[in-house]
Amino acid sequence: MKKTDIIKSFLLCSLMVFAIGCSEDYFDVNTPSNTAPLEDLRMQDLIAPVIHSTLEGQRSAELSFGNYVQNFVTTGGGAAGQTSVSGLWTQVYLYVLPNLKAVKVKAAETGANHIDAIADILIAANIGIATDSWDNIPYSEATQGPDNNFASFDTQEQIYTEVFGLLDDAIAKLNAADDSGFSLGSSDLIYGGDTDKWLRAAYSLKARYQLHLVNRGIVTPAEVLATVENGFTSNADNFAMYYDEKNINPWYSEEILARRTGNLSKDIASQLVSSMNGDYYPFQGGLVEIDPRLPLFAENNDEAEYKGFVSGGGGIAPDGTDANARFREDGFYTSVDSPLMLITYAEVLFIKAEAAFLANGGTTTSVGTNATAYQAYMDGIAASMEMYGVDGEDYMADGAVAVGEGALSLHHIMKEKYIHNFLNPETFVDYRRYDFSDDVFTGLEIRSEVESADTEFPGQWFRRANYPDTELTRNEANVLANQQTPVTPVWWDE
C-alpha cells in the first residue's frame, strides 16, 4: 500500500536547518535564503526531508555499487571505475545528520522519546551505509558546525559501536512509554507514526549490521538469530518510501525518461539475468522458464530470451550474442510512483536463513542444513514474490529452488537475496563479506576490460569508495590520513 503523501517531503526540504560540521565553506557569511531558523521548525518539519534524504542517499550509493555487483551496466555494457559516491556524502552530511541533531535537541526538550528513537534509527542507517562505503568517516565531530570545520574521522570499528548503541537505545525508548503527546503522523513517510513498526525496523537493521561482523568473528550467528526474531513480521513492515506523479521516482527519471529522450541510461547485467533465466540454475519441472520477477526488472524487446549485458563486455551477452535486457519501462522500481527501499521483510528472512545456515556449521561450499535455515530460505522467497506481486508457486516448487534441507547450500540463499535486493546497495556488502566468491554468487566473474572505466586496477574488485574531492579540498589533512585505495578492504572485510 502506498505510504503517506511524498509531496510533503519535497516541500519541507527547503526548511532544513543549515548546519554541517565536516567542512568550512558550508558556513559562508550569508545564510542561504531557503533555510529557516531552528526555533521556527517543528520535529515534524525536519523528519520528512531527512527520511527523503536517507532513501535518496541509498540510491546514490547504488548508482555505483549496483554496477560493481552487476545489477546493471552503463549503456552498452560498460563497467564502472572508481567512485566517490559523492551524492551519498552530501545527503548524509549536509541534509541528514545536522537535521537529526536538531530533532534530538527538540525531542529532549519536549520529552518526545519515541521521536528521539526514530532519529536514532535514521542516524544508524545513515552512518551505517556511510562507513560501509568509505570505512573511516567523520561522526563524533561531524555536526559541530563552525566550532569545528575540520572534523576528525572515526574508525569503522567505532562507527559500528555507535550503530549498535543507537539501535539499542532506540529499542529501549520505543519499548518505554512516551507521554509527550508528540507524534510524527503524516510527516513519517515510512510508517505514518506507527512506533511498533519502527521498533521492528530497529531490530531488523541491527540484525543486518550484526551479520556484517559474523565472518570477522565479532558477532555469532546465534546472536543474529536472536535479534532477527524481533524484526519484521510481514511485508507491511517494509521500510519503503513511495513517489507519485508530481514527484516522480528517480530511477524512472534516470532510466526510463532518459532512454525515451535519447540520453544515456543503464542496461541490465548478465549476472542478474543469468541468475533468473535458468542459465545458472536450470529449471527442472517444465513449468518455469524464467523467474517471475525478471519481467518486473527488465524488458527484452519481445525477443525469445532475456540476455543480460556482460559487465564491461561492450554489449554482448554471455553466449557472445547481442544482449537485450534493459530496465523495464513500467517496472517495479522504474515506474513513476515506484518506491525506494531501505530494508524489507524478505531480506530479514534471508538474514535469518544465512545465520541459521552458518550456526548449523555451514560454510561457503558445504551442502545441507537444518529446518530453521531451509524454512527461512523458502519463506524469504515467498515474501519476495508477495512483495513483487507475482505468482511464485511454480517457481518455488521447481527442483532448482525447492532443493530440500539436505541439498541447501549458501549459494541458494545468497542467490535469492541478491535477486530480491535488486537496486539495494546492501548487495555490495554481501559481495565483499564473501570476497566476491563464485562459490557463493554462482557464475560471478570480474568485469571485462573490453569496456571498463577502470584503468588503474584491472583484475581487482572494488571494495570501497574514495572520499569525495570536495571533502579532500575542505578537510585535506583528515581525508589524506584515512584515504585508502578503492581495492583495499574496509575494516570488517579485512
N, C-alpha and C positions, 0 to 999 in steps of 0.2 A: 504494500500500500504506500502511496506517495506520502512523504513527510510534510511537515509544515511549510508554509509559504517561503520558498527560497528567495523570492524577490527582496524580502526584508534584509537578508544578509548583504546584498549589494547596496541597498540604500544606507545601511548602517556603516558600511566600510569607511565612509567619509567622516565618521565620528570618532575614529580611532585616536587613542592617546598618542601623542608624539613623544616617544621615548625609546631609546636603544642604547646599549652600553658597549657595543663592540667597536665602534669607530667614531672618530671625532666629527667628520663632516656631516653627520646626521644632525649636528647641533649648530647650524648656522645662526646668524644673528636674528634673522626673521623666521618666526614660526610659520609653517605653511598655512594658507588660508582655509584648507579643508580639514583642519583639526579643531577639536573642541577642548576646553579646559576640563581637567579631570573631575572637578566638583560638579560640572553640569551633566555628567554621564552617569547612567544607572548601570548596574551589573548586567542587566538585560541588553543594554545598548552595546556592550562590549563582547558578550559571549557569541552572538550571532556571527559577526565578522571573524572572530577567532576560529570558530568551527569551520567557516568557509575557507579561511586561510590554511587550516590544518589539512583539509582534504585537497586543496589546490597544491599544497606542498608535497603531499604524497604523489600527486600526478606529475609534478615537476620532476621528482626523482625517477619516476617510471619512464619518462621520456628518454632517459639514457639507460637505466638499468633494464628496461624491457627489451632493449636491443642486445645488451650483454647476455641476457638469459634466453634470447632468441624467441621471444613472443612475437616480435616483428623485426623488420629490417627497414632501412631507409629506401627510398624509391629505387626500384630495380635491383634490390638485393644487397644494398650497402651495409657494412658493419661499422658501428660507431667506434670512434677512438676514445682518447681520454676525455673525461668530463669533470666539470666543477659543480654540476647541479646547482648553479647559482640561484635558480628560481626557488629551490627549497631553502637555501640560506636566507634569502630575502623574506620569505614567508615566516620562517621560524624567528629570526632575529629582529625584523622590523615590525611585523604585524602580530605575532603570536605572544612571545614571551613578555614584552612590555605591557601588553593589554591584560594578560593573565595576572601579572603582578598587581596591576590596578584592581582587577576583580578581587584578588585575595585581600587587598587592603580594605576594600569596601565590605567584603564578606566578614572580615574580622570585626569591623566597626559595628556591623548590624547583627552579628551572631548567626549569619546565614551559613551554617556549617555544610549543608548539602551543596550549595553553590560553590563553596570553597573546595569541597571534594571533587566536583566536576572540573574545576580549574586544575586541580592536581592531576587528574586523569589526562587532561589535554596537554599539560606540561610534559607528563611522562611520555605520551605518544610522540610529541614533537622532538624532545631531546633524544628519545629512543631512535627514531629514524635518522636524526642528525648524526648521532655517534656511530650508527651502523654504516652511514655514508662516508664520514670523514675520520672516524676513530676519535682522536682527542678533539674536543670542541670547547669554546667558551660556555660557561654556565654560571658558576658561582659568582662571577663578576660581570655577567652579560647584561644585566639590566640596571646598572648603577648610574646610567645617564652621563651627563657631563662631569660627574665626580670622578669617573674613570673611563676615559676614552680608549684605553689600550688594555682591554680585558685579557687576562691570562687564560690559558686553556686548562681544562680539567682532563684527566686521563679517561679513557673509555671505562676502565675499571671503576673509577669514581662515579662516572655517569650512570653506570648500571646500578651502583649502590643507591644513587638518587632515584632512579626509575622505580626500583622496588620499594624504597622508602615512601615515595609519593603515592604509589598504588596502595601500599599497606595503610597509609594514613587515610586515603580516600575511602578504603573499605571500612575502616573503623568509624569514620564520620558518617558514612551512609548507613551503617548499622545502628547508629545512635539517633536519638530524636533531634528534630530541628523545629523549634518553636518560634523561629524568627518571623514567620509569615511571608517570607520572600520565596517566590517560585519563578523559574525561568519561563514557563509556559511556552508560547509560540516562538520565543527567542531561541529556544533549544531546537535547532534544526535537525537533530538526530532523533531524540526521544520525546520531544514535546513536554519536557519537565518530569518524565517518569524516572524517579530515582532508583527504582528497583532494577530497571534496565541498565542504568549507569553502573549500578553495583555489579551486575553480571559482566558488563563491559570491562570493569576494572580487573576482575578475576581472569577474564579471557586474555586481556593484554598481558597480565602478569604471567600466565602460562606460556604465552608466545615468547616473552623475553627470558623466562626460565629455560625454555627449550634451546635457546641460543647458546646457553652455557653448559649444556649436558656433555657435549663432546670434549669440552675442556676439563670436565670433572668437577666443576664448581657446584652444579646442581644435579641431583639424581633424577632419573626418570620417574621414580616414585613420588618425588616432590611435585613434579609437573602434573602427575595424575591426581594428586590431592587437590591442587589448585583448580584444575580444569573441571572438576566435579561441581564447582560453584559458578562456572561460566555460563555461556549462552545455552538456552534450552530449546530454541526454535529459530526459524528464520525471521520471526517477528523481532528478534533481538539484534539483527544485523546492524552494524554501525554504518549507515548509508545516508548520504545526502543527495537529494534529487533536485534536478533542474526543471525548468519549464520553458514554454515557448517564448517568453520575453527574455529570459536569462538562460541561454542555451548551453548544453553540456559542452565542455571544452574539447573532448575527444571528437564529438560530432563536428565542431567548428574546424578543428585542426586536420581531421582526416577526410570527412565527407564533403564539407563545403570547399575545402582546399582542392580536392580532386575534381569537383564539379567545375571549378573555375580555372583549371589547368595549372594549379600551383602544386608544389611538391607535397606529397603525403607519404605515408608508410605502407608497406606490404606485410603480409603475414608470413612468418618464418616457418621453415620446414620442420624445425624441432617441435613446434606446437602441432602443426598439421599432421606430421607423421606419427605423433602420439595419439591422434584422434581418428585417423582414416584407415587404420588397420595395418599400416606399414610395420610399425614396431611391435604391435600387439595384434596379430591376425585374429579376426573374429572366427568363432568355431561353430556357432549354432545355425548359420544360414539365414538368420532373421535380421542381422545387423550388418550394415555396410560401413557406416560411419558413426562416430559418437554423435548422439542427437544434439549436443551443444555446439558442435562445429559450425552449423549454418547460422548460429546466433553471433558468432565471432567473425566469420569470413564469408565472402561470396567468390564464385569461381567462373564468372561469365557463362554460367549454364553449361559448362563442359562436363564430361562424364566423371572426371575425378577431380578431387581437391589436391593441388600440388603446391606446397609451400616453397618459399624462396630460401635457398641455401644462404646462410649468413656470410656475406662477403663474396658471394658466388657470381655476381654480375647478372642475375636474372634467371638462373637455372634452378630447376627442381633437383632433388637427389638423384633421379634417374637420368639426368642430363638433358631433359627436355625443358621447354619453357615453363616456368612457374606461372600460376594463375590466381593464387589466393590473395585477396585484398580485403580490407576492412569492409564489413557488410554495411550497406547504406542505412538500413533500419535495424542495426544490430542491438544487442542488449546494452552494450556500452557506447554505441555510436548512433543513438537517436537523440533528437532534440532534448528530450526530458530524461535521458538516462542518468543513473546515479554515479557518484564516486563512492567507493567503499574503503573503509579502513580495515575492518576485520569482520568476519562473518561466522555464523553458526557452523557451516560446513568446515571452515578452516579449523575451528575449535575441535571438531570431531577428528580431523586428520592429525591435529596435535596429539589428541588422546591416543589415536591408533599408533602413531610413531613412538610415543612414550611407552605405551604398553608393549610394543614390539621390542624395544630396547630393554625394558625392565625384565622381559622374559629371556634375556640373553641374546637377542638378535643382533646381527652385525650387518654390514653393507652387502655381504654375499650369502648370508645364511638363509635357509629355507624352513618355513614352519614357524608357528607362533601359538598363542593361546586364544581363548574365546573372546577375551576383552579386546584385544587388538583387532581381531578379524571383524567383530561386530561393529567396532568404531569405524573401521575402514568402510564397511558396507553402509553404515548409517551416514557417513560423510558423503558418499556418492548419492544416496537418496536425498539428502538435504540439498546437495548441489543441484540435482535435477529439479527439485521443487523450486529452488530459488530462481533458476533459469526458465522455469515454466515449461519444461519438456517432459515427454513420457519416456522414462528411463527403464521401464520394466524389462524389455527385451535385452537392453544393454547390460543391465545388472544380472540377468540370468545367463548371459553368454559365458562360456568357459574361459574366455580371455580375461574376464573380470571376476566372476564368481569362482575363484580358484580354490576356495576352501582353506581352513586353518593350516592344514599340513603343507600347503604349497605357497602360502603367502610369503612374499619377500618384501624387503624395504622398498624396492623399486616400484612395486604395485602401489603402495601408499603414496610415495612421492610423485608418481605419475598423476594420480588423481588430484593431489593437492596442487600440482603445477597447472593442470587444466583448470581446476576450479578458480584458482587465484590469477587467472588471466588479467593482465594490466595492474597487478598489485605488486609494488616494489618489494614485498616480503620474499618473493621468489629469489631475488638476488642474495638474500641472507641464506636461504636454503641451499643454493648452489655452492656458496662459499663454505657453509658448515660441512659439506661433504666433498670439498675440494674438487668440484666440477666433475665428479666421478661418473663415468658411463655405466658403472655397476648400479648406481642409484638413480641416475637420469638416463634411461635407456636411449641409445643412439646418439648421445650428445657428442659433438665434435666442435673443436675450437673454430672460430671464424676463419674462412678462407681469406687469403691475401689478394685474391683477384680484384675485389672492390672493397677495400678496407680503408677507413680513415686513419688507421694506426700505422705509423712508420717507425716508431721507436721501440715497440715491444712485441714484435711478431712472435707468434707461437706461445704467448703467455696470456693467461686470463687476467682481466682487470678485477681488482679486489677492493677498490676504494675510489672515492672521488678526490680530486685535487681541491684545495681551498680556492675559493673564487679570487680572481685577480683584484677585484675591488677591495677585498679584505686584506690581501697582500699589500696593497698600496696604503691602506689606512692603519694597519696593525702589523707592520712588516716583521718586527722582531719576534713577536709571539707566533706568527704564522710560520716563519722560517724555522723556528725551534721545534715545530711539530710536523712540518711537511715531510711526507714520505713519497716514494714513487707510487704510481697507481696500481702496481702489481704487488705491492707489499701487503701482507695480511694485516687486518685490524687485530686488536688485542685478543678477542675471543676466537679468532681464526688462526692464531699462531700455532 
